[in-house]
Amino acid sequence: MAASPSTARAINDRHALRLLQDEGPLTAAQLKTLTGLSRPTVADLVERLRGSGLVHVVGEAGAERRGPNAKLYGIVADRAHLAALDVRTHSVSVTVADLLGATLAEASAPVGEDGGTGPAVEKAVTLLERTAKEAGADRLHTLTVGAPGLVDPAGGELRDSAKLPAWHRRLVAVLQERLPARVLVENETNLAAVAELRAGAARDREDFVLLWLGQGVGAAVVLGGRLRRGASGGAGEIGFLPVPGTSGLPSATGCDGGFHELACLAAVEALALDHGLDPASALASGHGPFLDALARRLALGAAAVASVLDPGCVVLAGDTGHRGGAALAARVEAELALLSPLRTEVRATALGDTAVLRGALLVSRDAAQDELFP
């Protein structure tokens, strides 16, 4: 069944907008070539998009004759302002950007519950509002919050957890009350995986697993180029994975005894001390015995992932993955080859500490464009 004229126009408009987003400003002639549409159809869609406030003239193509086809058209970047908030246990970081994802302002601040949940929430919200004002964003269109913990895939809410700071859960509700914006929330590990998929270490892969190695331990699963969250949003809760070498078994109420016990930041620091190293610099020291011992631990979790999912690639992220870099990734890959018959490449994060914010900003941009683009 042929598409209706209105449906066809919407498809053509969205195609043109995606080209302008990916390729930058284009002339009508270039849009005609890239879309395969007729000259009159391109002229109509350009005027339609200009009338909607999504596209404007940004200049002229120097090599072409002057005239309608010489004008360069681009997306109106300030048509919507976006924000990303990375919520950690003791801090928050925020980035405000335009519709094309260009950063306009960013800031970070320590946040704790010493003064109570209310003041902690207020400090985080104030930081966001101040940064948005600095960026010239009178009104945010979409904000994505990245936080540790499970996110309900049905309602998109941060699920209650005994080990999650109370201000984390309250923060999302306050943001939704105070901001005239769409507020989304996503697990920090999932956001890091989105960023690595589209702009980082896994941009040439459709299948991979990201291991988040920080104060907490988690994983994000990407198969067929899509993030997989699981039935309850818990796909990748690898900290609960039973592994050898721990004090016991994990339980429904705690991951002590699971892979978390071997791979969390506190465990890595303790391992460094066992090797006579300063925990703050051990990962960058190049100390072979320490890195080998850590790689053997990390390979246990990676082997479980490889055996079940066969992703072909594992990305080491979080503080340990970032600071360990290529040297640690190579050792984990070698250890993994001894534990699994499945060939699995191990890579270090390419985005480091910025991965969560980058992923959150990508999610905000996608959500805003889905709503604004016809």
C-alpha positions as CSV (number, residue, x, y, z in Angstrom):
1,M,0.0,0.0,0.0
2,A,1.4,3.4,-1.1
3,A,2.1,6.0,1.6
4,S,-0.2,8.9,1.8
5,P,1.1,12.3,0.7
6,S,1.4,13.5,4.3
7,T,3.2,10.3,5.3
8,A,5.6,10.7,2.4
9,R,6.3,14.3,3.3
10,A,7.0,13.4,6.9
11,I,9.4,10.6,5.7
12,N,11.2,13.0,3.4
13,D,11.4,15.8,6.0
14,R,12.9,13.4,8.6
15,H,15.4,12.0,6.0
16,A,16.5,15.6,5.1
17,L,16.9,16.6,8.8
18,R,19.0,13.5,9.5
19,L,21.3,14.4,6.6
20,L,21.6,17.9,7.8
21,Q,22.5,16.6,11.3
22,D,25.0,14.1,10.1
23,E,26.6,16.0,7.2
24,G,26.3,19.6,8.4
25,P,24.9,22.4,6.3
26,L,23.9,21.4,2.8
27,T,22.6,23.2,-0.3
28,A,19.3,22.3,-1.9
29,A,21.3,20.7,-4.8
30,Q,23.2,18.5,-2.3
31,L,20.0,17.5,-0.6
32,K,18.6,16.5,-4.0
33,T,21.6,14.3,-4.7
34,L,21.7,12.7,-1.2
35,T,17.9,12.1,-1.0
36,G,17.2,11.2,-4.6
37,L,14.2,13.4,-4.6
38,S,13.2,15.8,-7.3
39,R,14.2,19.4,-7.3
40,P,10.6,20.7,-6.7
41,T,10.1,18.2,-3.8
42,V,13.4,19.3,-2.2
43,A,12.3,22.9,-2.6
44,D,9.0,22.2,-0.9
45,L,10.5,20.3,2.0
46,V,13.2,23.1,2.6
47,E,10.5,25.7,2.8
48,R,8.4,23.5,5.0
49,L,11.2,22.9,7.4
50,R,12.1,26.6,7.4
51,G,8.5,27.4,8.2
52,S,8.5,25.0,11.2
53,G,11.6,26.8,12.6
54,L,13.8,23.7,12.3
55,V,16.0,24.8,9.4
56,H,17.5,28.2,8.4
57,V,20.0,29.6,5.9
58,V,23.5,29.6,7.5
59,G,25.4,30.9,4.5
60,E,26.3,30.2,0.9
61,A,28.3,27.6,-0.9
62,G,31.4,29.3,-2.2
63,A,32.0,27.1,-5.2
64,E,28.4,27.5,-6.6
65,R,26.7,30.3,-8.4
66,R,24.6,32.7,-6.4
67,G,20.9,31.8,-6.3
68,P,18.5,29.6,-4.4
69,N,20.6,26.5,-4.8
70,A,23.7,28.2,-3.5
71,K,22.2,28.8,-0.1
72,L,23.4,26.5,2.7
73,Y,20.7,25.2,5.0
74,G,21.4,23.9,8.5
75,I,19.4,22.8,11.5
76,V,18.5,25.6,14.0
77,A,20.7,24.4,16.8
78,D,19.0,26.6,19.5
79,R,15.6,25.3,18.6
80,A,15.9,23.2,21.8
81,H,18.3,23.0,24.7
82,L,19.3,19.6,26.2
83,A,21.0,18.6,29.4
84,A,22.7,15.5,30.8
85,L,23.3,14.9,34.5
86,D,25.7,12.3,35.8
87,V,24.8,11.4,39.4
88,R,27.5,9.6,41.4
89,T,27.5,8.6,45.1
90,H,29.2,11.8,46.2
91,S,29.0,14.2,43.2
92,V,27.1,15.4,40.2
93,S,28.2,16.6,36.8
94,V,26.1,18.4,34.2
95,T,26.4,19.3,30.6
96,V,24.0,21.6,28.7
97,A,24.0,21.4,24.9
98,D,22.0,22.6,21.8
99,L,19.9,20.4,19.5
100,L,22.9,19.2,17.6
101,G,24.7,18.2,20.8
102,A,27.3,21.0,20.9
103,T,28.3,21.7,24.5
104,L,27.3,25.1,25.7
105,A,28.2,24.9,29.4
106,E,29.3,22.2,31.9
107,A,29.9,22.0,35.7
108,S,30.6,19.5,38.5
109,A,30.2,19.7,42.3
110,P,30.5,17.4,45.3
111,V,27.2,16.4,46.8
112,G,26.7,14.4,50.0
113,E,24.1,13.7,52.6
114,D,25.9,15.2,55.5
115,G,23.3,18.0,55.7
116,G,20.4,15.7,54.9
117,T,18.6,14.5,51.8
118,G,16.9,17.9,51.1
119,P,20.0,20.0,50.9
120,A,21.8,17.4,48.8
121,V,19.0,17.4,46.3
122,E,18.8,21.2,46.3
123,K,22.5,21.5,45.6
124,A,22.3,19.2,42.6
125,V,19.2,21.0,41.2
126,T,20.8,24.4,41.7
127,L,23.9,23.3,39.9
128,L,21.8,22.2,36.9
129,E,19.7,25.4,36.9
130,R,22.9,27.6,37.2
131,T,24.6,25.8,34.3
132,A,21.5,26.0,32.1
133,K,21.4,29.8,32.7
134,E,25.1,30.1,31.9
135,A,24.4,28.3,28.6
136,G,21.6,30.7,27.7
137,A,19.0,28.0,28.0
138,D,15.9,29.7,29.4
139,R,14.0,26.5,29.0
140,L,15.4,22.9,28.8
141,H,13.6,20.6,26.4
142,T,15.0,17.2,27.6
143,L,17.2,16.2,30.5
144,T,18.6,12.7,30.9
145,V,19.8,11.6,34.3
146,G,22.4,8.9,34.6
147,A,22.5,7.1,38.0
148,P,23.6,3.9,39.6
149,G,20.8,1.4,40.3
150,L,18.1,-0.3,38.4
151,V,15.7,1.6,36.2
152,D,12.2,0.2,35.7
153,P,11.9,-0.4,31.9
154,A,8.1,0.1,32.1
155,G,7.9,3.4,33.9
156,G,11.5,4.7,33.5
157,E,11.8,5.2,37.3
158,L,14.9,4.7,39.4
159,R,14.0,1.6,41.5
160,D,14.4,1.6,45.3
161,S,17.6,0.1,46.6
162,A,18.9,-0.1,50.2
163,K,22.4,0.8,49.1
164,L,21.4,3.7,46.9
165,P,21.7,7.2,48.5
166,A,18.3,8.6,49.4
167,W,19.0,11.8,47.6
168,H,19.4,9.9,44.3
169,R,15.8,8.7,44.4
170,R,14.4,12.0,45.6
171,L,16.4,14.0,43.0
172,V,14.6,12.7,39.9
173,A,11.2,13.5,41.5
174,V,12.3,17.1,42.3
175,L,13.7,17.6,38.8
176,Q,10.4,16.5,37.3
177,E,8.5,18.9,39.6
178,R,10.8,21.9,39.1
179,L,11.8,21.7,35.4
180,P,9.5,22.5,32.5
181,A,11.3,19.7,30.7
182,R,11.1,16.1,29.8
183,V,13.1,14.2,32.4
184,L,14.5,10.8,31.6
185,V,16.5,8.5,33.8
186,E,18.9,5.7,32.8
187,N,21.4,3.4,34.5
188,E,24.9,4.9,34.2
189,T,26.4,1.7,32.8
190,N,23.9,1.6,30.0
191,L,24.6,5.3,29.2
192,A,28.3,4.6,29.0
193,A,27.6,1.7,26.6
194,V,25.5,4.0,24.4
195,A,28.4,6.5,24.2
196,E,31.0,3.8,23.5
197,L,28.7,2.4,20.8
198,R,28.2,5.7,19.0
199,A,31.3,7.6,19.7
200,G,33.9,5.4,21.5
201,A,35.6,2.1,21.7
202,A,32.7,0.0,20.2
203,R,31.7,2.3,17.3
204,D,32.7,-0.5,14.9
205,R,30.7,-3.2,16.8
206,E,27.1,-4.2,16.8
207,D,27.6,-6.7,19.6
208,F,29.6,-6.0,22.8
209,V,29.4,-6.0,26.6
210,L,30.6,-3.1,28.6
211,L,32.0,-3.9,32.1
212,W,31.6,-1.0,34.5
213,L,34.4,-1.2,37.1
214,G,34.1,1.5,39.7
215,Q,32.8,1.7,43.2
216,G,30.1,-0.6,42.0
217,V,30.4,-3.3,39.3
218,G,27.9,-3.7,36.5
219,A,27.6,-4.5,32.8
220,A,25.7,-3.2,29.8
221,V,24.6,-5.6,27.0
222,V,24.5,-4.3,23.4
223,L,23.3,-6.9,20.8
224,G,22.5,-6.0,17.2
225,G,23.4,-2.4,17.9
226,R,20.7,-2.1,20.5
227,L,20.9,-1.8,24.3
228,R,19.3,-4.8,26.0
229,R,17.8,-4.0,29.5
230,G,16.2,-7.3,30.4
231,A,12.6,-8.0,31.7
232,S,13.1,-6.0,34.9
233,G,15.9,-3.6,33.8
234,G,18.5,-5.8,35.5
235,A,20.4,-7.1,32.5
236,G,24.1,-6.8,33.3
237,E,23.9,-7.0,37.2
238,I,27.2,-8.9,37.0
239,G,28.2,-7.8,40.5
240,F,25.9,-10.6,41.8
241,L,27.6,-13.2,39.6
242,P,28.9,-16.1,41.8
243,V,32.6,-16.6,41.1
244,P,35.4,-18.5,42.8
245,G,37.8,-16.7,45.1
246,T,35.2,-14.8,47.2
247,S,34.1,-15.1,50.8
248,G,30.8,-16.9,50.0
249,L,27.8,-16.5,47.7
250,P,25.9,-13.3,46.9
251,S,22.2,-13.0,48.0
252,A,19.1,-11.2,46.9
253,T,19.9,-8.4,49.3
254,G,23.6,-7.9,48.6
255,C,26.4,-8.7,46.1
256,D,29.1,-9.5,48.7
257,G,30.4,-12.9,47.7
258,G,29.8,-12.1,44.0
259,F,32.0,-10.7,41.3
260,H,31.6,-7.3,43.0
261,E,33.8,-8.6,45.8
262,L,36.7,-9.1,43.4
263,A,36.3,-6.2,41.0
264,C,34.9,-3.2,42.8
265,L,37.2,-0.2,43.4
266,A,37.8,-1.1,47.1
267,A,38.9,-4.6,46.1
268,V,41.2,-3.2,43.4
269,E,42.8,-0.8,46.0
270,A,43.2,-3.7,48.5
271,L,44.9,-5.8,45.8
272,A,47.3,-2.9,45.1
273,L,48.2,-2.7,48.8
274,D,48.9,-6.4,48.8
275,H,51.5,-5.8,46.0
276,G,53.1,-2.9,48.0
277,L,51.6,-0.2,45.6
278,D,49.9,3.1,46.2
279,P,46.3,2.4,45.3
280,A,46.0,5.9,43.7
281,S,48.7,5.2,41.1
282,A,48.8,1.4,40.9
283,L,46.9,1.0,37.7
284,A,49.1,3.5,35.9
285,S,52.3,2.1,37.4
286,G,52.8,-0.7,34.8
287,H,53.5,-3.1,37.7
288,G,53.2,-6.5,35.9
289,P,52.4,-8.8,38.9
290,F,49.6,-6.5,40.1
291,L,48.0,-6.1,36.6
292,D,48.3,-9.8,36.0
293,A,46.5,-10.6,39.3
294,L,43.8,-8.0,38.5
295,A,43.3,-9.3,35.0
296,R,42.8,-12.8,36.3
297,R,40.0,-11.5,38.5
298,L,38.3,-9.5,35.8
299,A,38.6,-12.4,33.3
300,L,36.2,-14.4,35.6
301,G,33.4,-12.0,35.0
302,A,34.3,-11.6,31.3
303,A,34.3,-15.3,30.8
304,A,30.8,-15.7,32.1
305,V,29.6,-13.0,29.8
306,A,31.4,-14.5,26.8
307,S,30.0,-18.0,27.6
308,V,26.4,-16.8,27.8
309,L,26.3,-14.1,25.2
310,D,29.3,-14.5,22.9
311,P,29.5,-10.8,22.2
312,G,32.9,-10.9,20.5
313,C,34.0,-7.8,22.4
314,V,34.2,-6.6,26.0
315,V,34.9,-2.9,26.8
316,L,36.4,-2.2,30.2
317,A,35.0,1.1,31.6
318,G,34.5,2.9,34.9
319,D,37.5,4.1,36.9
320,T,39.4,0.8,36.7
321,G,38.9,0.3,33.0
322,H,39.9,3.9,32.3
323,R,43.0,4.0,34.4
324,G,44.1,0.5,33.5
325,G,43.8,1.4,29.8
326,A,45.2,-0.8,27.0
327,A,47.7,-2.6,29.3
328,L,45.0,-4.0,31.5
329,A,42.7,-4.8,28.6
330,A,45.4,-6.8,26.8
331,R,46.0,-8.9,30.0
332,V,42.3,-9.5,30.5
333,E,42.0,-10.6,26.9
334,A,44.9,-13.1,27.3
335,E,43.4,-14.5,30.6
336,L,40.0,-14.7,29.0
337,A,41.4,-16.8,26.1
338,L,42.5,-19.4,28.7
339,L,39.0,-19.6,30.2
340,S,36.8,-19.6,27.1
341,P,36.9,-21.2,23.6
342,L,35.0,-18.2,22.2
343,R,37.3,-15.5,20.7
344,T,36.6,-12.3,22.6
345,E,38.4,-9.0,22.1
346,V,38.9,-6.8,25.1
347,R,39.2,-3.1,24.7
348,A,39.6,-0.2,27.1
349,T,37.1,2.7,27.2
350,A,37.8,5.4,24.7
351,L,35.7,8.0,26.6
352,G,36.9,7.6,30.2
353,D,35.2,9.7,32.8
354,T,33.0,11.4,30.1
355,A,31.2,8.3,28.9
356,V,28.1,8.6,31.1
357,L,27.5,12.3,30.3
358,R,28.2,11.6,26.6
359,G,25.6,8.8,26.6
360,A,23.1,10.9,28.6
361,L,23.4,13.7,26.1
362,L,22.9,11.4,23.2
363,V,19.7,10.0,24.7
364,S,18.5,13.6,25.3
365,R,19.2,14.5,21.8
366,D,17.5,11.5,20.3
367,A,14.4,12.0,22.5
368,A,14.2,15.7,21.5
369,Q,14.7,15.1,17.8
370,D,12.1,12.3,17.8
371,E,9.6,14.8,19.2
372,L,10.6,17.9,17.1
373,F,11.4,16.3,13.8
374,P,8.3,15.5,11.8
